[in-house]
Amino acid sequence: MGYDRTCASLTSEESYKRAALGESHVIRLKSPQDTPVVHDLIFGKVQDKWQDYRNKKAGDSAWDDPILLKSDGMPTYHLANVIDDHLMRITHVIRGSEWLSTTSRHIALYDAFGWEPPLFAHVGLLVDAAGQKLSKRNSGVETDIKSYRESGFLPETLVNFVSLLGWSHKEGSDFMDLNKMVEIFAPKFTKGNTAVNLGKLGFLQRKHAAVRAEKGGQALEELVDLVVHQVQSNFPQGSYEEILRERMTLRQYITAILRGGAKNYETPADFVQRISYFFGPREIHEKVTDLDDESQDCVLVATQLEEIPAERWLTGTLNDKIRLIIQLLLDTNTKEPDAIPSFEQEDERKEWKKKFNVVLRKLVTGGSPGPGISETMQLLGRDTVLARISEWADDCIHARKGERRAWQQLLPKHRRETLVFEENTA
């Protein structure tokens, strides 16, 4: 509905007098005859149909003179927005495209006050998977920053994520910190709406967490705080202390885990759930007898790790031992190796390496992802790792005692001697 400008002919003196007497009134913007042109940074030159504010109705002219001050003295958005931006010396206004149709009115207000208007850039709206505008009440996407903070998302992750919504750049990766975004920023926004995909939020979180872990310092300490709290809230103290065995504090332990595995960090809850084997028993949902013979060989040969003394239970030593174990698997399972071409031996070595690493991770972590297997074994400690391996190896030895095969050669010497003694006394 337009306004018929009933009071437009009143003098200033009469207007002030009637207002002073308590007569209900509003203050409007007297619309200009020609609609101001909007030079939008995204949409370019825009001139809407505001000049058609003359509603042809009953032969009279109706004017779109927007209210600036309501009858209760409160300003409308149009007035408050313009005055606030001017007083704050705003140079660029970036807002949703739903406001594009009212921008000419705002420019008219700036002109009426004799002020220089800022530059305007209208961007598409943020919508959910169904194409509905994000809302606190009806959106499947959380819109409250507090909830992301409480879930453990990092500030730099959220800034990175939100900045990418509707914005395009020429960088090779969407992962960047605030300084980089400031450096390369240009108002290149999509004109259409943008669907919010939280999958990218997790990707960016893993990247930013890895940077914190690499840099160390206070940034890493904040991550450690979050994970320590999560562990203490979800595991009995005795569960992780049995693994720590006074080798280090829980905080030192988690710091080391994050340094090796922060690339898998999304939230404290998700991270701890993924690597629960660091804080309690690992879960294996199968039996050793479910494995094929080659996988059982890998279980048996894993006991070779018992030959590494506690003082040498380090990543480098473990890597060296694993290489020897893979060679032992190859030698034990290859007949007349001298007759096999070297390239075929290398292919077979790769196959055994792959199979052994899969079985070893299953023995140590239940098959769950995490840091490299040698780093994982060093962190868990010799006693915990060997106990987990022995649990399956003992069952495997018992199941295969009746076989006439050279599988005994996969065991370390002390186990072979024990095995022979048990067989002789049986």
C-alpha positions in Angstrom: 0.0 0.0 0.0 1.2 3.5 -0.8 0.8 6.8 1.0 -1.4 9.5 -0.4 0.7 12.3 1.1 -2.2 13.8 3.1 0.0 15.8 5.4 2.7 16.6 2.8 1.3 20.1 2.4 1.5 21.0 6.1 4.0 23.7 7.0 6.8 22.9 9.5 5.2 25.2 12.1 1.9 23.4 11.9 3.5 19.9 12.0 5.5 20.8 15.1 2.5 22.3 16.8 0.2 19.3 16.2 3.0 17.0 17.3 3.5 19.0 20.5 -0.2 18.8 21.3 0.2 15.0 21.4 -1.4 14.2 18.1 -0.3 10.7 16.9 2.2 11.0 14.0 5.0 9.4 12.1 7.9 10.8 10.1 8.4 9.6 6.5 11.0 9.9 3.8 9.6 12.0 0.9 10.5 9.8 -2.0 12.4 11.4 -4.8 10.8 11.6 -8.2 13.5 9.5 -9.8 14.7 6.3 -8.2 18.4 6.4 -7.3 20.5 3.9 -9.2 22.3 1.2 -7.2 25.8 0.3 -8.4 26.1 -3.1 -6.7 29.5 -4.8 -6.5 27.9 -8.2 -7.3 24.9 -7.4 -9.5 26.2 -4.3 -11.2 23.9 -1.5 -12.1 20.5 -2.0 -10.5 17.5 0.3 -10.8 14.3 -1.3 -9.4 10.8 -0.4 -10.0 10.6 2.1 -7.2 9.8 4.9 -9.7 6.5 3.0 -10.2 5.5 3.7 -6.6 2.6 5.6 -8.0 -0.1 3.0 -7.5 -2.8 3.7 -10.1 -5.7 3.4 -7.7 -9.1 5.1 -8.1 -7.4 7.7 -10.3 -5.2 8.9 -7.5 -1.5 8.7 -7.0 -0.1 6.6 -4.1 3.5 7.2 -3.0 5.9 4.8 -1.4 7.2 7.1 1.3 8.7 4.7 3.9 8.2 5.5 7.6 11.4 6.5 9.4 10.1 7.2 12.9 7.1 5.3 14.1 4.3 6.8 16.2 6.0 5.5 19.4 9.1 7.4 18.5 11.1 4.3 17.6 13.1 4.3 14.3 12.5 1.8 11.6 15.3 -0.4 10.2 15.7 1.9 7.2 16.6 4.9 9.3 18.5 3.1 12.0 20.6 1.2 9.4 21.6 4.3 7.5 22.5 6.4 10.5 24.4 3.6 12.2 26.5 2.8 9.2 27.2 6.5 8.6 28.3 7.2 12.2 30.5 4.1 12.2 32.1 5.2 8.9 31.2 2.0 7.1 32.7 2.0 3.6 31.3 -1.4 2.3 28.0 -3.0 3.1 27.8 -6.7 2.4 24.4 -8.2 3.0 21.9 -10.7 1.7 20.4 -10.3 -1.7 16.9 -10.0 -0.1 17.8 -6.4 0.8 18.7 -5.4 -2.8 15.2 -4.2 -3.5 15.4 -1.7 -0.6 18.9 -0.3 -1.3 17.6 2.5 -3.5 15.6 3.8 -0.6 18.7 3.7 1.6 20.6 5.7 -1.0 17.8 8.2 -1.1 18.2 8.6 2.6 21.9 9.2 2.3 21.1 11.8 -0.3 18.5 13.4 1.9 21.1 13.7 4.7 23.8 14.9 2.3 26.0 12.0 3.1 28.2 9.8 0.9 26.7 6.3 0.7 28.9 3.3 1.2 29.5 0.7 -1.5 27.0 -2.1 -1.6 27.5 -5.8 -2.3 24.5 -8.1 -2.1 25.2 -11.8 -1.8 23.1 -14.9 -2.1 21.3 -16.3 1.0 22.5 -19.3 3.0 20.1 -22.2 2.6 19.9 -25.8 3.8 19.8 -28.9 1.7 16.2 -28.4 1.0 16.9 -24.9 -0.3 15.2 -23.2 2.7 16.8 -20.1 4.2 18.7 -20.9 7.3 16.7 -20.3 10.5 17.0 -21.1 14.1 13.6 -22.7 14.1 13.3 -24.7 11.0 16.8 -25.5 9.6 18.7 -28.7 9.9 21.9 -26.7 10.1 22.9 -25.3 13.5 23.1 -21.5 13.3 24.3 -20.7 16.9 28.1 -20.1 17.1 28.0 -21.2 20.7 27.0 -24.8 19.8 30.0 -25.1 17.5 32.3 -23.8 20.2 30.9 -26.3 22.7 31.4 -29.1 20.2 35.1 -28.3 20.0 35.3 -26.5 16.6 38.2 -24.1 16.5 37.7 -20.4 15.9 40.0 -20.4 12.8 38.0 -23.3 11.4 34.7 -21.6 11.7 36.1 -18.3 10.2 37.6 -20.3 7.3 34.3 -22.2 6.7 31.9 -19.2 6.9 34.2 -17.1 4.7 33.9 -19.6 1.9 30.1 -19.6 1.8 29.2 -17.9 -1.5 32.7 -16.6 -2.0 35.0 -17.7 -4.8 38.8 -17.4 -5.0 41.7 -18.6 -7.2 43.7 -20.4 -4.6 44.4 -24.1 -5.0 42.9 -25.0 -1.7 40.0 -23.8 0.5 42.1 -24.3 3.6 43.6 -20.9 4.7 44.0 -18.8 7.8 42.6 -15.3 8.3 45.7 -13.5 7.2 45.6 -15.4 3.9 41.9 -14.6 3.4 42.6 -10.9 4.0 45.5 -10.9 1.6 43.6 -12.5 -1.3 40.1 -11.2 -0.7 38.1 -9.8 -3.5 34.3 -9.3 -3.6 33.6 -12.3 -5.9 30.4 -13.7 -4.6 27.8 -15.9 -6.3 24.6 -14.3 -7.2 22.6 -17.4 -6.3 21.9 -18.9 -2.9 24.5 -21.1 -1.2 23.7 -24.5 0.3 25.6 -25.0 3.6 27.5 -28.3 3.5 28.9 -29.2 6.9 31.1 -31.9 5.4 33.7 -29.2 4.5 33.6 -28.0 8.1 35.1 -31.3 9.2 37.7 -31.2 6.5 38.9 -27.7 7.5 38.9 -28.6 11.2 41.3 -31.5 10.5 43.6 -29.2 8.6 43.6 -26.4 11.2 44.1 -29.0 14.0 47.1 -30.4 12.2 48.6 -26.9 12.0 48.1 -26.4 15.7 49.8 -29.7 16.5 52.8 -28.8 14.3 53.2 -25.3 15.7 52.8 -26.4 19.3 52.7 -23.7 22.0 49.4 -22.3 23.4 47.4 -23.3 20.3 48.3 -27.0 20.8 47.7 -26.7 24.6 44.1 -25.6 24.0 43.5 -28.7 21.9 45.0 -30.8 24.6 42.7 -29.2 27.2 39.7 -30.3 25.1 40.8 -33.9 24.6 41.9 -34.3 28.2 38.5 -33.3 29.4 36.8 -35.7 26.9 39.0 -38.6 28.0 38.4 -38.0 31.7 34.7 -37.7 31.1 34.4 -41.0 29.2 37.0 -43.4 30.6 37.6 -44.7 34.1 40.9 -43.4 35.4 42.2 -46.9 35.9 41.6 -47.7 32.3 44.1 -45.3 30.8 46.5 -45.3 33.8 47.0 -49.0 33.2 48.3 -48.1 29.7 50.3 -45.1 30.9 52.0 -47.2 33.7 53.6 -44.0 35.0 55.6 -43.6 31.8 54.1 -40.1 31.4 51.1 -38.0 32.5 47.8 -38.1 30.7 48.5 -34.6 29.4 51.9 -35.6 28.0 50.3 -38.7 26.5 47.6 -36.8 24.7 50.0 -34.1 23.5 52.1 -36.9 21.8 49.0 -38.5 20.3 47.9 -35.1 18.8 51.3 -34.4 17.4 51.0 -37.7 15.5 47.3 -37.9 14.7 45.8 -34.4 14.7 45.0 -34.8 11.0 42.1 -37.0 12.2 40.8 -34.4 14.7 37.3 -33.0 14.1 35.8 -32.7 17.6 37.1 -33.9 20.9 34.2 -36.5 21.1 34.8 -37.8 17.6 38.6 -37.8 18.0 38.6 -39.7 21.3 36.0 -42.2 20.0 38.1 -42.9 17.0 41.2 -43.6 19.0 39.6 -45.2 22.1 42.2 -48.0 22.0 44.7 -45.4 23.5 42.6 -45.1 26.7 41.1 -48.6 27.1 40.9 -52.1 25.6 40.7 -52.2 21.9 37.7 -53.9 20.3 38.1 -56.8 17.8 34.8 -58.2 16.5 36.2 -61.5 15.2 38.2 -64.5 16.3 41.7 -65.6 15.3 40.2 -68.8 13.8 38.2 -66.6 11.4 41.5 -65.6 9.7 43.1 -67.3 6.7 46.4 -69.1 7.1 48.5 -66.2 5.8 46.8 -63.8 8.2 47.4 -66.2 11.1 51.1 -66.3 10.0 51.1 -62.6 10.5 49.6 -62.9 14.0 52.3 -65.5 14.9 55.2 -63.5 13.5 54.1 -60.3 15.3 55.4 -62.0 18.5 58.9 -61.3 17.1 58.3 -57.8 18.6 58.9 -59.4 22.0 62.6 -59.4 21.2 62.8 -55.6 21.4 63.8 -54.6 25.0 61.9 -51.9 26.8 64.7 -49.3 26.5 64.7 -49.7 22.7 60.9 -49.6 22.3 61.1 -46.6 19.9 59.6 -45.8 16.5 62.9 -46.4 14.6 63.6 -49.7 16.2 60.0 -50.9 15.6 60.2 -49.9 12.0 63.5 -51.9 11.6 62.0 -54.9 13.3 58.9 -54.8 11.1 61.1 -54.9 8.0 62.8 -58.0 9.3 59.5 -59.6 10.1 58.2 -59.0 6.6 61.3 -60.6 5.2 60.8 -63.6 7.5 57.2 -64.0 6.3 58.5 -63.9 2.7 61.3 -66.5 3.3 59.0 -68.8 5.3 56.3 -68.8 2.7 58.4 -69.0 -0.5 59.7 -72.3 -1.8 63.1 -72.1 -3.6 63.4 -68.3 -3.5 66.5 -68.4 -5.7 64.4 -69.7 -8.6 62.0 -66.8 -8.4 62.8 -63.6 -10.4 63.7 -60.6 -8.2 60.8 -58.5 -9.5 58.3 -61.2 -8.5 59.9 -61.4 -5.1 59.5 -57.6 -4.7 55.8 -57.9 -5.6 55.4 -60.6 -3.1 57.2 -58.6 -0.5 54.8 -55.7 -1.0 51.8 -58.1 -0.6 53.2 -59.5 2.7 53.9 -55.9 3.9 50.4 -54.9 3.2 48.9 -58.0 4.8 51.1 -57.8 7.9 50.4 -54.1 8.5 46.7 -54.7 8.3 46.9 -57.6 10.8 49.3 -55.7 13.1 47.0 -52.7 13.3 44.0 -55.0 14.0 46.0 -56.6 16.9 47.1 -53.3 18.4 44.2 -51.0 17.7 41.3 -53.3 16.6 41.8 -52.0 13.1 41.0 -48.4 14.0 42.8 -45.5 12.2 45.3 -43.2 13.9 49.0 -42.4 13.8 51.4 -44.7 12.0 51.5 -48.2 13.5 55.1 -47.8 14.9 54.2 -44.4 16.5 51.1 -46.0 17.9 53.0 -48.9 19.4 55.6 -46.6 21.0 52.8 -44.5 22.5 50.9 -47.4 23.9 54.1 -48.9 25.4 55.7 -52.3 25.1 53.7 -54.0 27.8 50.3 -53.0 26.4 51.2 -53.9 22.8 52.7 -57.3 23.6 49.8 -58.2 25.8 47.4 -57.4 22.9 49.5 -59.4 20.4 49.8 -62.4 22.8 46.1 -62.6 23.3 45.6 -63.7 19.7 49.0 -65.3 19.2 48.4 -67.8 22.1 45.0 -68.8 20.6 46.6 -69.1 17.2 49.4 -71.4 18.5 46.9 -73.6 20.3 44.8 -73.9 17.1 47.7 -74.8 14.9 49.8 -77.2 17.1 48.6 -80.2 15.1 49.7 -78.8 11.7 52.9 -80.1 10.1 54.2 -76.8 8.8 57.1 -74.5 9.3 54.9 -71.9 11.1 56.9 -72.4 14.3 59.8 -70.6 12.6 57.8 -67.5 12.7 58.0 -67.4 16.5 60.8 -65.8 18.4 63.4 -68.3 19.8 62.1 -68.2 23.4 58.6 -69.0 22.2 59.8 -71.9 20.0 61.7 -73.4 22.9 58.7 -73.1 25.2 56.5 -74.7 22.5 58.9 -77.6 22.1 59.0 -78.1 25.9 55.2 -78.1 26.1 55.0 -80.6 23.2 57.6 -82.9 24.9 55.8 -82.9 28.2 52.3 -83.3 26.7 
